[in-house]
């Protein structure tokens, strides 16, 4: 009887285990394989890669264009000089307009510092022309400061008659040399 009891207990334990093992097995369903269209998946990834490359090229082109525009603006800023009348450091109306346009550039480019160079024609003594060149550079600097440009962004130097841009013994040459010139530091 004990043998039968053990047999009954074993069957009660083994039967559910077999039932759960057989019922929890994965069911394999045979179905038709779905054909993959190879052209669609790589095409999408190729397209996204091309789009990414195109976006990068567009960004690079935009950065180059911006850099070229900044460089052109800097060249234009440096190119135009402020001219003065004979023996004068007073800014004419035309000179004030030029300085105002330079102030706009400096407002747009806050990291730029500038040296204003004062120049004279060859008439007068070296000492007098150095002093006059200094007054011209300072006159431009003070006008820029009055337009809101920080004085610590502006340096001045006088070259007097040392650096003429036009060599000649006539009024046209002398007028070109009486100037304040800008140099971006």
Secondary structure, DSSP 8 states (H G I E B T S, - for coil): -HHHHHHHHHHHHHHHHHHHHHHSS------------HHHHHHHHHHHHHHHHHHHHHHHHHHHHHHHHHHHHHHHHHH--EE--TT-----HHHHHHHHHHHHHHHH-TT--EEEEEE--S-S-HHHHHHHHHHHHHHHHHHHHHTT--GGGEEEEEEETSS-SS--SSHHHHHHHSEEEEEE-
